[in-house]
Amino acid sequence: MSSKRKIYLSLKKIPKDKIKKKLDIGCGKNPLSLEFEGKITAIDKENLKLPTNVKFIKKNIREFKITEKYDLIIASLILHFMKKNKSIKFIEEIKKHTFSKKYNFIVCLGKKDNGFKKFPIAFYPTLKELENLYKNWNIIDKGDFKTDIEEHDNLPPHNHNIIYILAKKKL
Ligand SMILES: C[S@@+](CC[C@H](N)C(=O)[O-])C[C@H]1O[C@@H](n2cnc3c(N)ncnc32)[C@H](O)[C@@H]1O
């Protein structure tokens, strides 16, 4: 099964009727949050052209402060761009700004990724570490896998270690 499919299958475990306000951090040009209908707030440092239901904020996450609560916050393949302690604090902010009984979907490059060797101070957690950060939430889904060989950004063919967690806030 492709990596993209694994991630989308996990997102499908969220009951769509329970999700109104969404925040997609480091959304990229194909935001995962578009799986859900209605308004989305999405952040990226690049200037992106996104559908009209997306309120796009061009901002570096290092300068972004979450000020409202959401039903679903997605941070997918973005947290490795920050130092470990900063990303952990950011996850705490994400958790705080989630309504009770609502969801976080966090996708990371994991510790077995080659990037970790190059940037050991950045956030490349293990699945256990992610689970620990969500130990007071219900874990709906989680995974740790290697992608198929990819070629992008002028790099030689390589694969990535992806870990993810879908967690639901308790009361
Ligand atoms: C690998 S893509 C992930 C896109 C999407 N979330 C996904 O999972 O398919 C990383 C995205 O993060 C954005 N990005 C990288 N560093 C950023 C930063 N410091 N602040 C905001 N966005 C950043 C990039 O522009 C890019 O769109």
The ligand as an SDF file (V2000), in Angstrom:
LIG
                    3D

 27 29  0  0  0  0  0  0  0  0999 V2000
    6.6590   17.8790    2.9720 C   0  0  0  0  0  0  0  0  0  0  0  0
    5.5400   19.2190    2.7580 S   0  0  0  0  0  0  0  0  0  0  0  0
    4.1000   18.5960    3.5880 C   0  0  0  0  0  0  0  0  0  0  0  0
    2.8290   19.0950    2.9770 C   0  0  0  0  0  0  0  0  0  0  0  0
    1.5510   18.4870    3.5480 C   0  0  0  0  0  0  0  0  0  0  0  0
    1.3650   18.8380    4.9370 N   0  0  0  0  0  0  0  0  0  0  0  0
    1.5270   16.9870    3.3740 C   0  0  0  0  0  0  0  0  0  0  0  0
    1.6350   16.2430    4.3640 O   0  0  0  0  0  0  0  0  0  0  0  0
    1.4200   16.5350    2.2170 O   0  0  0  0  0  0  0  0  0  0  0  0
    6.1660   20.4370    3.8740 C   0  0  0  0  0  0  0  0  0  0  0  0
    5.4560   21.7890    3.7710 C   0  0  0  0  0  0  0  0  0  0  0  0
    5.8630   22.5790    4.8690 O   0  0  0  0  0  0  0  0  0  0  0  0
    6.1440   23.8910    4.4130 C   0  0  0  0  0  0  0  0  0  0  0  0
    7.1300   24.4700    5.3370 N   0  0  0  0  0  0  0  0  0  0  0  0
    8.4170   24.1290    5.5110 C   0  0  0  0  0  0  0  0  0  0  0  0
    8.9750   24.8560    6.4870 N   0  0  0  0  0  0  0  0  0  0  0  0
    8.0090   25.6890    6.9560 C   0  0  0  0  0  0  0  0  0  0  0  0
    7.9710   26.6780    7.9710 C   0  0  0  0  0  0  0  0  0  0  0  0
    9.0430   26.9730    8.6890 N   0  0  0  0  0  0  0  0  0  0  0  0
    6.8060   27.3310    8.1910 N   0  0  0  0  0  0  0  0  0  0  0  0
    5.6850   27.0370    7.4560 C   0  0  0  0  0  0  0  0  0  0  0  0
    5.6630   26.1090    6.4820 N   0  0  0  0  0  0  0  0  0  0  0  0
    6.8150   25.4370    6.2300 C   0  0  0  0  0  0  0  0  0  0  0  0
    6.6580   23.7230    2.9970 C   0  0  0  0  0  0  0  0  0  0  0  0
    6.4780   24.9020    2.2480 O   0  0  0  0  0  0  0  0  0  0  0  0
    5.8120   22.5660    2.4990 C   0  0  0  0  0  0  0  0  0  0  0  0
    4.6280   23.0180    1.8830 O   0  0  0  0  0  0  0  0  0  0  0  0
  1  2  1  0
  2  3  1  0
  2 10  1  0
  3  4  1  0
  4  5  1  0
  5  6  1  0
  5  7  1  0
  7  8  2  0
  7  9  1  0
 10 11  1  0
 11 12  1  0
 11 26  1  0
 12 13  1  0
 13 14  1  0
 13 24  1  0
 14 15  1  0
 14 23  1  0
 15 16  2  0
 16 17  1  0
 17 18  1  0
 17 23  2  0
 18 19  1  0
 18 20  2  0
 20 21  1  0
 21 22  2  0
 22 23  1  0
 24 25  1  0
 24 26  1  0
 26 27  1  0
M  CHG  2   2   1   9  -1
M  END
$$$$
